[in-house]
């Protein structure tokens, strides 16, 4: 009995020594920041699944928002019919994003961020909704890069056509269309302004 107990404990000890802590694979946050680009040419041979888009959009819900209102909404064109329709609504970017497999329309609900009991708390009003939507979109594009995807946030878009296409209510402001896919080539990195031009310490 003692021998059996000894060998059992020894076996557990060996297994414990051989098991290393689970390490998540992937790039560091700094690498995500350094490699993210506004991509204007996509690989037509690569697709993105609905499950992957769902994982991506779950990350946007971790973004901060005014009083945790979460005003951002997303409408995903992943089927060919809707994707082709959106492609006609992005102005001069059409040819640049023609091969992107997914388009995401980003909106925010009016009268939530920047409001208390139905009244704007300062002169910005619904601009706080746009601010929160920008934060949410930042999480989206960074999570996309961490997953190996690329994005382009497009401000040129036909608001009325998008509203009709996705039945977006008038209570939401349409902000942008975001192309999602895989880069066909590595874009160059534009030079950034010197930090001294944009930061002041006091």
Secondary structure, 3 states (H helix, E strand, C coil): CHHHHHHHHHHHHHHHHHCCCCCCCCCCHHHHHHHCCECCCECCCCCCCHHHHHHHHHHHCCCCCHHHCCCEEEEEECCHHHHHHHHCCCHHHCCCCCCCCEEEEEEEECCCCCEECCEECCCCCCHHHHHHHHHHHHHHHHHHHHCCCEEEEECCCCHHHHHHHHCCCCCEEEEEEEEEECECCCCCCCCCCCHHHHCCCC
